Amino acid sequence: MQIDKDQIIDFLRQQGQHDQVEQAQQQLPDQVDTDQHADLLRRLNIDPKELLGKLGGLGGALGNL
């Protein structure tokens, strides 16, 4: 599933993971594929499934990308 990098950065901020915000800004592509970039997300302490679950209401919209 494709997620905009800005959504992931917002997620990190909401989770209080401010140390990972700068790293995510530098390392993530503008559009993050949760399957293709799963290892990179995990290095940022993000579980792709948890991320998708926390984005919740966006899931329907994201599924159409």
PDB file of N, CA, C, O and CB in Angstrom:
ATOM      1  N   MET A   1       0.838  -1.174   0.000  1.00  0.00           N
ATOM      2  CA  MET A   1       0.000   0.000   0.000  1.00  0.00           C
ATOM      3  C   MET A   1       0.886   1.242   0.000  1.00  0.00           C
ATOM      4  O   MET A   1       1.919   1.272   0.670  1.00  0.00           O
ATOM      5  CB  MET A   1      -0.955  -0.005   1.213  1.00  0.00           C
ATOM      6  N   GLN A   2       0.493   2.246  -0.736  1.00  0.00           N
ATOM      7  CA  GLN A   2       1.242   3.494  -0.841  1.00  0.00           C
ATOM      8  C   GLN A   2       0.790   4.483   0.235  1.00  0.00           C
ATOM      9  O   GLN A   2      -0.407   4.689   0.433  1.00  0.00           O
ATOM     10  CB  GLN A   2       1.070   4.109  -2.243  1.00  0.00           C
ATOM     11  N   ILE A   3       1.749   5.087   0.923  1.00  0.00           N
ATOM     12  CA  ILE A   3       1.466   6.111   1.925  1.00  0.00           C
ATOM     13  C   ILE A   3       2.385   7.290   1.662  1.00  0.00           C
ATOM     14  O   ILE A   3       3.572   7.111   1.388  1.00  0.00           O
ATOM     15  CB  ILE A   3       1.653   5.562   3.380  1.00  0.00           C
ATOM     16  N   ASP A   4       1.846   8.473   1.743  1.00  0.00           N
ATOM     17  CA  ASP A   4       2.633   9.681   1.562  1.00  0.00           C
ATOM     18  C   ASP A   4       3.626   9.834   2.721  1.00  0.00           C
ATOM     19  O   ASP A   4       3.273   9.616   3.880  1.00  0.00           O
ATOM     20  CB  ASP A   4       1.712  10.921   1.461  1.00  0.00           C
ATOM     21  N   LYS A   5       4.849  10.204   2.405  1.00  0.00           N
ATOM     22  CA  LYS A   5       5.888  10.368   3.420  1.00  0.00           C
ATOM     23  C   LYS A   5       5.450  11.334   4.513  1.00  0.00           C
ATOM     24  O   LYS A   5       5.762  11.108   5.682  1.00  0.00           O
ATOM     25  CB  LYS A   5       7.180  10.861   2.779  1.00  0.00           C
ATOM     26  N   ASP A   6       4.745  12.389   4.171  1.00  0.00           N
ATOM     27  CA  ASP A   6       4.300  13.366   5.169  1.00  0.00           C
ATOM     28  C   ASP A   6       3.370  12.740   6.204  1.00  0.00           C
ATOM     29  O   ASP A   6       3.392  13.129   7.372  1.00  0.00           O
ATOM     30  CB  ASP A   6       3.598  14.531   4.486  1.00  0.00           C
ATOM     31  N   GLN A   7       2.557  11.781   5.787  1.00  0.00           N
ATOM     32  CA  GLN A   7       1.677  11.091   6.727  1.00  0.00           C
ATOM     33  C   GLN A   7       2.493  10.277   7.724  1.00  0.00           C
ATOM     34  O   GLN A   7       2.151  10.206   8.905  1.00  0.00           O
ATOM     35  CB  GLN A   7       0.690  10.179   5.977  1.00  0.00           C
ATOM     36  N   ILE A   8       3.566   9.668   7.251  1.00  0.00           N
ATOM     37  CA  ILE A   8       4.421   8.876   8.132  1.00  0.00           C
ATOM     38  C   ILE A   8       5.148   9.788   9.113  1.00  0.00           C
ATOM     39  O   ILE A   8       5.289   9.456  10.290  1.00  0.00           O
ATOM     40  CB  ILE A   8       5.434   8.050   7.312  1.00  0.00           C
ATOM     41  N   ILE A   9       5.603  10.925   8.631  1.00  0.00           N
ATOM     42  CA  ILE A   9       6.287  11.886   9.507  1.00  0.00           C
ATOM     43  C   ILE A   9       5.320  12.404  10.572  1.00  0.00           C
ATOM     44  O   ILE A   9       5.698  12.540  11.736  1.00  0.00           O
ATOM     45  CB  ILE A   9       6.868  13.070   8.680  1.00  0.00           C
ATOM     46  N   ASP A  10       4.088  12.692  10.188  1.00  0.00           N
ATOM     47  CA  ASP A  10       3.073  13.107  11.163  1.00  0.00           C
ATOM     48  C   ASP A  10       2.823  12.006  12.188  1.00  0.00           C
ATOM     49  O   ASP A  10       2.681  12.280  13.379  1.00  0.00           O
ATOM     50  CB  ASP A  10       1.758  13.475  10.452  1.00  0.00           C
ATOM     51  N   PHE A  11       2.768  10.756  11.719  1.00  0.00           N
ATOM     52  CA  PHE A  11       2.583   9.607  12.602  1.00  0.00           C
ATOM     53  C   PHE A  11       3.718   9.536  13.627  1.00  0.00           C
ATOM     54  O   PHE A  11       3.473   9.335  14.816  1.00  0.00           O
ATOM     55  CB  PHE A  11       2.514   8.300  11.784  1.00  0.00           C
ATOM     56  N   LEU A  12       4.948   9.700  13.165  1.00  0.00           N
ATOM     57  CA  LEU A  12       6.100   9.662  14.070  1.00  0.00           C
ATOM     58  C   LEU A  12       6.004  10.767  15.118  1.00  0.00           C
ATOM     59  O   LEU A  12       6.275  10.533  16.295  1.00  0.00           O
ATOM     60  CB  LEU A  12       7.414   9.798  13.277  1.00  0.00           C
ATOM     61  N   ARG A  13       5.625  11.948  14.700  1.00  0.00           N
ATOM     62  CA  ARG A  13       5.479  13.069  15.646  1.00  0.00           C
ATOM     63  C   ARG A  13       4.401  12.772  16.678  1.00  0.00           C
ATOM     64  O   ARG A  13       4.586  13.043  17.865  1.00  0.00           O
ATOM     65  CB  ARG A  13       5.141  14.372  14.896  1.00  0.00           C
ATOM     66  N   GLN A  14       3.285  12.222  16.237  1.00  0.00           N
ATOM     67  CA  GLN A  14       2.185  11.898  17.152  1.00  0.00           C
ATOM     68  C   GLN A  14       2.601  10.824  18.153  1.00  0.00           C
ATOM     69  O   GLN A  14       2.120  10.802  19.286  1.00  0.00           O
ATOM     70  CB  GLN A  14       0.952  11.431  16.363  1.00  0.00           C
ATOM     71  N   GLN A  15       3.492   9.938  17.730  1.00  0.00           N
ATOM     72  CA  GLN A  15       3.970   8.868  18.599  1.00  0.00           C
ATOM     73  C   GLN A  15       5.108   9.331  19.505  1.00  0.00           C
ATOM     74  O   GLN A  15       5.587   8.565  20.340  1.00  0.00           O
ATOM     75  CB  GLN A  15       4.425   7.686  17.764  1.00  0.00           C
ATOM     76  N   GLY A  16       5.541  10.585  19.343  1.00  0.00           N
ATOM     77  CA  GLY A  16       6.626  11.111  20.163  1.00  0.00           C
ATOM     78  C   GLY A  16       7.998  10.620  19.738  1.00  0.00           C
ATOM     79  O   GLY A  16       8.948  10.694  20.517  1.00  0.00           O
ATOM     80  N   GLN A  17       8.117  10.123  18.523  1.00  0.00           N
ATOM     81  CA  GLN A  17       9.380   9.591  18.019  1.00  0.00           C
ATOM     82  C   GLN A  17      10.113  10.669  17.219  1.00  0.00           C
ATOM     83  O   GLN A  17      10.391  10.505  16.031  1.00  0.00           O
ATOM     84  CB  GLN A  17       9.136   8.333  17.145  1.00  0.00           C
ATOM     85  N   HIS A  18      10.415  11.758  17.893  1.00  0.00           N
ATOM     86  CA  HIS A  18      11.001  12.918  17.226  1.00  0.00           C
ATOM     87  C   HIS A  18      12.399  12.626  16.667  1.00  0.00           C
ATOM     88  O   HIS A  18      12.811  13.247  15.687  1.00  0.00           O
ATOM     89  CB  HIS A  18      11.069  14.088  18.193  1.00  0.00           C
ATOM     90  N   ASP A  19      13.120  11.705  17.269  1.00  0.00           N
ATOM     91  CA  ASP A  19      14.451  11.357  16.757  1.00  0.00           C
ATOM     92  C   ASP A  19      14.364  10.726  15.368  1.00  0.00           C
ATOM     93  O   ASP A  19      15.273  10.887  14.555  1.00  0.00           O
ATOM     94  CB  ASP A  19      15.161  10.397  17.724  1.00  0.00           C
ATOM     95  N   GLN A  20      13.273  10.008  15.096  1.00  0.00           N
ATOM     96  CA  GLN A  20      13.123   9.337  13.806  1.00  0.00           C
ATOM     97  C   GLN A  20      12.588  10.263  12.713  1.00  0.00           C
ATOM     98  O   GLN A  20      12.677   9.932  11.530  1.00  0.00           O
ATOM     99  CB  GLN A  20      12.204   8.147  13.954  1.00  0.00           C
ATOM    100  N   VAL A  21      12.033  11.418  13.092  1.00  0.00           N
ATOM    101  CA  VAL A  21      11.440  12.319  12.099  1.00  0.00           C
ATOM    102  C   VAL A  21      12.478  12.764  11.076  1.00  0.00           C
ATOM    103  O   VAL A  21      12.250  12.650   9.871  1.00  0.00           O
ATOM    104  CB  VAL A  21      10.823  13.545  12.787  1.00  0.00           C
ATOM    105  N   GLU A  22      13.601  13.263  11.541  1.00  0.00           N
ATOM    106  CA  GLU A  22      14.640  13.734  10.609  1.00  0.00           C
ATOM    107  C   GLU A  22      15.164  12.591   9.758  1.00  0.00           C
ATOM    108  O   GLU A  22      15.388  12.752   8.558  1.00  0.00           O
ATOM    109  CB  GLU A  22      15.802  14.389  11.375  1.00  0.00           C
ATOM    110  N   GLN A  23      15.359  11.439  10.379  1.00  0.00           N
ATOM    111  CA  GLN A  23      15.842  10.265   9.648  1.00  0.00           C
ATOM    112  C   GLN A  23      14.831   9.875   8.568  1.00  0.00           C
ATOM    113  O   GLN A  23      15.220   9.555   7.444  1.00  0.00           O
ATOM    114  CB  GLN A  23      16.089   9.075  10.618  1.00  0.00           C
ATOM    115  N   ALA A  24      13.553   9.900   8.897  1.00  0.00           N
ATOM    116  CA  ALA A  24      12.510   9.554   7.926  1.00  0.00           C
ATOM    117  C   ALA A  24      12.484  10.558   6.784  1.00  0.00           C
ATOM    118  O   ALA A  24      12.332  10.176   5.624  1.00  0.00           O
ATOM    119  CB  ALA A  24      11.133   9.494   8.608  1.00  0.00           C
ATOM    120  N   GLN A  25      12.633  11.844   7.104  1.00  0.00           N
ATOM    121  CA  GLN A  25      12.626  12.868   6.063  1.00  0.00           C
ATOM    122  C   GLN A  25      13.757  12.645   5.069  1.00  0.00           C
ATOM    123  O   GLN A  25      13.600  12.902   3.875  1.00  0.00           O
ATOM    124  CB  GLN A  25      12.741  14.261   6.684  1.00  0.00           C
ATOM    125  N   GLN A  26      14.883  12.171   5.555  1.00  0.00           N
ATOM    126  CA  GLN A  26      16.047  11.968   4.688  1.00  0.00           C
ATOM    127  C   GLN A  26      15.983  10.656   3.921  1.00  0.00           C
ATOM    128  O   GLN A  26      16.430  10.589   2.776  1.00  0.00           O
ATOM    129  CB  GLN A  26      17.316  12.010   5.508  1.00  0.00           C
ATOM    130  N   GLN A  27      15.432   9.610   4.535  1.00  0.00           N
ATOM    131  CA  GLN A  27      15.555   8.265   3.965  1.00  0.00           C
ATOM    132  C   GLN A  27      14.347   7.782   3.182  1.00  0.00           C
ATOM    133  O   GLN A  27      14.490   6.976   2.263  1.00  0.00           O
ATOM    134  CB  GLN A  27      15.824   7.306   5.046  1.00  0.00           C
ATOM    135  N   LEU A  28      13.165   8.261   3.529  1.00  0.00           N
ATOM    136  CA  LEU A  28      11.970   7.744   2.865  1.00  0.00           C
ATOM    137  C   LEU A  28      11.713   8.451   1.538  1.00  0.00           C
ATOM    138  O   LEU A  28      11.951   9.652   1.413  1.00  0.00           O
ATOM    139  CB  LEU A  28      10.757   7.891   3.774  1.00  0.00           C
ATOM    140  N   PRO A  29      11.226   7.705   0.551  1.00  0.00           N
ATOM    141  CA  PRO A  29      10.802   8.342  -0.698  1.00  0.00           C
ATOM    142  C   PRO A  29       9.497   9.094  -0.461  1.00  0.00           C
ATOM    143  O   PRO A  29       8.857   8.906   0.574  1.00  0.00           O
ATOM    144  CB  PRO A  29      10.630   7.288  -1.835  1.00  0.00           C
ATOM    145  N   ASP A  30       9.097   9.943  -1.403  1.00  0.00           N
ATOM    146  CA  ASP A  30       7.872  10.724  -1.249  1.00  0.00           C
ATOM    147  C   ASP A  30       6.647   9.832  -1.095  1.00  0.00           C
ATOM    148  O   ASP A  30       5.743  10.148  -0.322  1.00  0.00           O
ATOM    149  CB  ASP A  30       7.689  11.649  -2.440  1.00  0.00           C
ATOM    150  N   GLN A  31       6.613   8.735  -1.815  1.00  0.00           N
ATOM    151  CA  GLN A  31       5.544   7.748  -1.689  1.00  0.00           C
ATOM    152  C   GLN A  31       6.160   6.451  -1.170  1.00  0.00           C
ATOM    153  O   GLN A  31       7.023   5.860  -1.819  1.00  0.00           O
ATOM    154  CB  GLN A  31       4.806   7.521  -3.061  1.00  0.00           C
ATOM    155  N   VAL A  32       5.714   6.019  -0.010  1.00  0.00           N
ATOM    156  CA  VAL A  32       6.272   4.831   0.633  1.00  0.00           C
ATOM    157  C   VAL A  32       5.343   3.654   0.385  1.00  0.00           C
ATOM    158  O   VAL A  32       4.149   3.723   0.678  1.00  0.00           O
ATOM    159  CB  VAL A  32       6.478   5.060   2.160  1.00  0.00           C
ATOM    160  N   ASP A  33       5.888   2.588  -0.150  1.00  0.00           N
ATOM    161  CA  ASP A  33       5.153   1.341  -0.330  1.00  0.00           C
ATOM    162  C   ASP A  33       5.408   0.494   0.908  1.00  0.00           C
ATOM    163  O   ASP A  33       6.550   0.122   1.177  1.00  0.00           O
ATOM    164  CB  ASP A  33       5.586   0.587  -1.651  1.00  0.00           C
ATOM    165  N   THR A  34       4.352   0.185   1.668  1.00  0.00           N
ATOM    166  CA  THR A  34       4.543  -0.510   2.940  1.00  0.00           C
ATOM    167  C   THR A  34       5.142  -1.899   2.770  1.00  0.00           C
ATOM    168  O   THR A  34       5.793  -2.398   3.688  1.00  0.00           O
ATOM    169  CB  THR A  34       3.231  -0.617   3.666  1.00  0.00           C
ATOM    170  N   ASP A  35       4.940  -2.531   1.625  1.00  0.00           N
ATOM    171  CA  ASP A  35       5.559  -3.839   1.376  1.00  0.00           C
ATOM    172  C   ASP A  35       7.006  -3.667   0.928  1.00  0.00           C
ATOM    173  O   ASP A  35       7.912  -4.291   1.482  1.00  0.00           O
ATOM    174  CB  ASP A  35       4.763  -4.626   0.311  1.00  0.00           C
ATOM    175  N   GLN A  36       7.216  -2.838  -0.056  1.00  0.00           N
ATOM    176  CA  GLN A  36       8.552  -2.643  -0.628  1.00  0.00           C
ATOM    177  C   GLN A  36       9.516  -2.008   0.369  1.00  0.00           C
ATOM    178  O   GLN A  36      10.699  -2.346   0.378  1.00  0.00           O
ATOM    179  CB  GLN A  36       8.466  -1.778  -1.878  1.00  0.00           C
ATOM    180  N   HIS A  37       9.036  -1.102   1.201  1.00  0.00           N
ATOM    181  CA  HIS A  37       9.896  -0.366   2.129  1.00  0.00           C
ATOM    182  C   HIS A  37       9.746  -0.825   3.583  1.00  0.00           C
ATOM    183  O   HIS A  37      10.090  -0.089   4.508  1.00  0.00           O
ATOM    184  CB  HIS A  37       9.594   1.109   2.036  1.00  0.00           C
ATOM    185  N   ALA A  38       9.232  -2.047   3.780  1.00  0.00           N
ATOM    186  CA  ALA A  38       8.981  -2.556   5.135  1.00  0.00           C
ATOM    187  C   ALA A  38      10.247  -2.554   5.993  1.00  0.00           C
ATOM    188  O   ALA A  38      10.195  -2.181   7.164  1.00  0.00           O
ATOM    189  CB  ALA A  38       8.410  -3.971   5.066  1.00  0.00           C
ATOM    190  N   ASP A  39      11.377  -2.964   5.427  1.00  0.00           N
ATOM    191  CA  ASP A  39      12.624  -3.001   6.202  1.00  0.00           C
ATOM    192  C   ASP A  39      13.044  -1.595   6.632  1.00  0.00           C
ATOM    193  O   ASP A  39      13.480  -1.393   7.765  1.00  0.00           O
ATOM    194  CB  ASP A  39      13.750  -3.659   5.380  1.00  0.00           C
ATOM    195  N   LEU A  40      12.913  -0.646   5.743  1.00  0.00           N
ATOM    196  CA  LEU A  40      13.263   0.738   6.068  1.00  0.00           C
ATOM    197  C   LEU A  40      12.342   1.282   7.157  1.00  0.00           C
ATOM    198  O   LEU A  40      12.799   1.970   8.070  1.00  0.00           O
ATOM    199  CB  LEU A  40      13.184   1.625   4.810  1.00  0.00           C
ATOM    200  N   LEU A  41      11.056   0.978   7.065  1.00  0.00           N
ATOM    201  CA  LEU A  41      10.115   1.413   8.093  1.00  0.00           C
ATOM    202  C   LEU A  41      10.480   0.805   9.443  1.00  0.00           C
ATOM    203  O   LEU A  41      10.428   1.486  10.468  1.00  0.00           O
ATOM    204  CB  LEU A  41       8.677   1.031   7.707  1.00  0.00           C
ATOM    205  N   ARG A  42      10.846  -0.464   9.445  1.00  0.00           N
ATOM    206  CA  ARG A  42      11.224  -1.117  10.706  1.00  0.00           C
ATOM    207  C   ARG A  42      12.481  -0.494  11.301  1.00  0.00           C
ATOM    208  O   ARG A  42      12.602  -0.398  12.522  1.00  0.00           O
ATOM    209  CB  ARG A  42      11.442  -2.616  10.485  1.00  0.00           C
ATOM    210  N   ARG A  43      13.409  -0.074  10.464  1.00  0.00           N
ATOM    211  CA  ARG A  43      14.620   0.599  10.973  1.00  0.00           C
ATOM    212  C   ARG A  43      14.275   1.928  11.638  1.00  0.00           C
ATOM    213  O   ARG A  43      15.025   2.426  12.477  1.00  0.00           O
ATOM    214  CB  ARG A  43      15.628   0.834   9.830  1.00  0.00           C
ATOM    215  N   LEU A  44      13.138   2.493  11.256  1.00  0.00           N
ATOM    216  CA  LEU A  44      12.661   3.729  11.873  1.00  0.00           C
ATOM    217  C   LEU A  44      11.730   3.432  13.051  1.00  0.00           C
ATOM    218  O   LEU A  44      11.052   4.323  13.561  1.00  0.00           O
ATOM    219  CB  LEU A  44      11.938   4.599  10.833  1.00  0.00           C
ATOM    220  N   ASN A  45      11.712   2.157  13.475  1.00  0.00           N
ATOM    221  CA  ASN A  45      10.849   1.700  14.576  1.00  0.00           C
ATOM    222  C   ASN A  45       9.364   1.841  14.258  1.00  0.00           C
ATOM    223  O   ASN A  45       8.554   2.157  15.130  1.00  0.00           O
ATOM    224  CB  ASN A  45      11.167   2.476  15.839  1.00  0.00           C
ATOM    225  N   ILE A  46       9.023   1.601  12.994  1.00  0.00           N
ATOM    226  CA  ILE A  46       7.629   1.635  12.558  1.00  0.00           C
ATOM    227  C   ILE A  46       7.252   0.244  12.075  1.00  0.00           C
ATOM    228  O   ILE A  46       7.882  -0.308  11.172  1.00  0.00           O
ATOM    229  CB  ILE A  46       7.405   2.702  11.434  1.00  0.00           C
ATOM    230  N   ASP A  47       6.221  -0.311  12.685  1.00  0.00           N
ATOM    231  CA  ASP A  47       5.659  -1.568  12.205  1.00  0.00           C
ATOM    232  C   ASP A  47       4.655  -1.202  11.111  1.00  0.00           C
ATOM    233  O   ASP A  47       3.670  -0.520  11.391  1.00  0.00           O
ATOM    234  CB  ASP A  47       4.979  -2.403  13.379  1.00  0.00           C
ATOM    235  N   PRO A  48       4.884  -1.642   9.869  1.00  0.00           N
ATOM    236  CA  PRO A  48       3.986  -1.257   8.772  1.00  0.00           C
ATOM    237  C   PRO A  48       2.517  -1.560   9.063  1.00  0.00           C
ATOM    238  O   PRO A  48       1.645  -0.766   8.710  1.00  0.00           O
ATOM    239  CB  PRO A  48       4.398  -1.966   7.505  1.00  0.00           C
ATOM    240  N   LYS A  49       2.233  -2.692   9.699  1.00  0.00           N
ATOM    241  CA  LYS A  49       0.839  -3.034  10.005  1.00  0.00           C
ATOM    242  C   LYS A  49       0.274  -2.099  11.058  1.00  0.00           C
ATOM    243  O   LYS A  49      -0.885  -1.694  10.966  1.00  0.00           O
ATOM    244  CB  LYS A  49       0.730  -4.488  10.482  1.00  0.00           C
ATOM    245  N   GLU A  50       1.072  -1.751  12.053  1.00  0.00           N
ATOM    246  CA  GLU A  50       0.627  -0.802  13.079  1.00  0.00           C
ATOM    247  C   GLU A  50       0.369   0.564  12.451  1.00  0.00           C
ATOM    248  O   GLU A  50      -0.615   1.231  12.771  1.00  0.00           O
ATOM    249  CB  GLU A  50       1.676  -0.684  14.214  1.00  0.00           C
ATOM    250  N   LEU A  51       1.260   0.969  11.560  1.00  0.00           N
ATOM    251  CA  LEU A  51       1.101   2.249  10.872  1.00  0.00           C
ATOM    252  C   LEU A  51      -0.228   2.296  10.131  1.00  0.00           C
ATOM    253  O   LEU A  51      -0.979   3.264  10.252  1.00  0.00           O
ATOM    254  CB  LEU A  51       2.262   2.485   9.895  1.00  0.00           C
ATOM    255  N   LEU A  52      -0.512   1.265   9.376  1.00  0.00           N
ATOM    256  CA  LEU A  52      -1.764   1.223   8.619  1.00  0.00           C
ATOM    257  C   LEU A  52      -2.962   1.225   9.554  1.00  0.00           C
ATOM    258  O   LEU A  52      -3.974   1.864   9.264  1.00  0.00           O
ATOM    259  CB  LEU A  52      -1.805  -0.013   7.713  1.00  0.00           C
ATOM    260  N   GLY A  53      -2.859   0.517  10.671  1.00  0.00           N
ATOM    261  CA  GLY A  53      -3.943   0.489  11.635  1.00  0.00           C
ATOM    262  C   GLY A  53      -4.172   1.839  12.287  1.00  0.00           C
ATOM    263  O   GLY A  53      -5.316   2.237  12.503  1.00  0.00           O
ATOM    264  N   LYS A  54      -3.089   2.555  12.605  1.00  0.00           N
ATOM    265  CA  LYS A  54      -3.200   3.859  13.263  1.00  0.00           C
ATOM    266  C   LYS A  54      -3.728   4.916  12.299  1.00  0.00           C
ATOM    267  O   LYS A  54      -4.391   5.866  12.717  1.00  0.00           O
ATOM    268  CB  LYS A  54      -1.841   4.294  13.825  1.00  0.00           C
ATOM    269  N   LEU A  55      -3.436   4.753  11.017  1.00  0.00           N
ATOM    270  CA  LEU A  55      -3.955   5.702  10.040  1.00  0.00           C
ATOM    271  C   LEU A  55      -5.453   5.495   9.844  1.00  0.00           C
ATOM    272  O   LEU A  55      -6.150   6.367   9.325  1.00  0.00           O
ATOM    273  CB  LEU A  55      -3.213   5.559   8.699  1.00  0.00           C
ATOM    274  N   GLY A  56      -5.930   4.345  10.259  1.00  0.00           N
ATOM    275  CA  GLY A  56      -7.346   4.016  10.345  1.00  0.00           C
ATOM    276  C   GLY A  56      -8.225   4.549   9.248  1.00  0.00           C
ATOM    277  O   GLY A  56      -8.318   3.944   8.180  1.00  0.00           O
ATOM    278  N   GLY A  57      -8.877   5.679   9.489  1.00  0.00           N
ATOM    279  CA  GLY A  57      -9.846   6.232   8.558  1.00  0.00           C
ATOM    280  C   GLY A  57      -9.275   6.514   7.194  1.00  0.00           C
ATOM    281  O   GLY A  57     -10.027   6.637   6.227  1.00  0.00           O
ATOM    282  N   LEU A  58      -7.964   6.622   7.086  1.00  0.00           N
ATOM    283  CA  LEU A  58      -7.346   6.876   5.784  1.00  0.00           C
ATOM    284  C   LEU A  58      -7.227   5.596   4.980  1.00  0.00           C
ATOM    285  O   LEU A  58      -6.963   5.646   3.779  1.00  0.00           O
ATOM    286  CB  LEU A  58      -5.969   7.513   5.958  1.00  0.00           C
ATOM    287  N   GLY A  59      -7.417   4.447   5.620  1.00  0.00           N
ATOM    288  CA  GLY A  59      -7.207   3.160   4.954  1.00  0.00           C
ATOM    289  C   GLY A  59      -7.984   3.014   3.661  1.00  0.00           C
ATOM    290  O   GLY A  59      -7.438   2.530   2.669  1.00  0.00           O
ATOM    291  N   GLY A  60      -9.256   3.424   3.647  1.00  0.00           N
ATOM    292  CA  GLY A  60     -10.045   3.316   2.431  1.00  0.00           C
ATOM    293  C   GLY A  60      -9.494   4.161   1.317  1.00  0.00           C
ATOM    294  O   GLY A  60      -9.405   3.711   0.175  1.00  0.00           O
ATOM    295  N   ALA A  61      -9.123   5.383   1.636  1.00  0.00           N
ATOM    296  CA  ALA A  61      -8.575   6.279   0.620  1.00  0.00           C
ATOM    297  C   ALA A  61      -7.216   5.789   0.138  1.00  0.00           C
ATOM    298  O   ALA A  61      -6.908   5.852  -1.052  1.00  0.00           O
ATOM    299  CB  ALA A  61      -8.457   7.703   1.170  1.00  0.00           C
ATOM    300  N   LEU A  62      -6.414   5.304   1.065  1.00  0.00           N
ATOM    301  CA  LEU A  62      -5.093   4.829   0.687  1.00  0.00           C
ATOM    302  C   LEU A  62      -5.160   3.588  -0.177  1.00  0.00           C
ATOM    303  O   LEU A  62      -4.320   3.387  -1.055  1.00  0.00           O
ATOM    304  CB  LEU A  62      -4.271   4.550   1.915  1.00  0.00           C
ATOM    305  N   GLY A  63      -6.158   2.756   0.068  1.00  0.00           N
ATOM    306  CA  GLY A  63      -6.282   1.534  -0.708  1.00  0.00           C
ATOM    307  C   GLY A  63      -6.554   1.790  -2.176  1.00  0.00           C
ATOM    308  O   GLY A  63      -6.354   0.903  -3.006  1.00  0.00           O
ATOM    309  N   ASN A  64      -7.002   2.978  -2.505  1.00  0.00           N
ATOM    310  CA  ASN A  64      -7.298   3.305  -3.900  1.00  0.00           C
ATOM    311  C   ASN A  64      -6.103   3.833  -4.653  1.00  0.00           C
ATOM    312  O   ASN A  64      -6.192   4.052  -5.861  1.00  0.00           O
ATOM    313  CB  ASN A  64      -8.398   4.307  -3.966  1.00  0.00           C
ATOM    314  N   LEU A  65      -4.998   4.042  -3.989  1.00  0.00           N
ATOM    315  CA  LEU A  65      -3.805   4.588  -4.659  1.00  0.00           C
ATOM    316  C   LEU A  65      -3.119   3.544  -5.485  1.00  0.00           C
ATOM    317  O   LEU A  65      -2.101   3.826  -6.116  1.00  0.00           O
ATOM    318  CB  LEU A  65      -2.827   5.156  -3.650  1.00  0.00           C
TER     319      LEU A  65
END
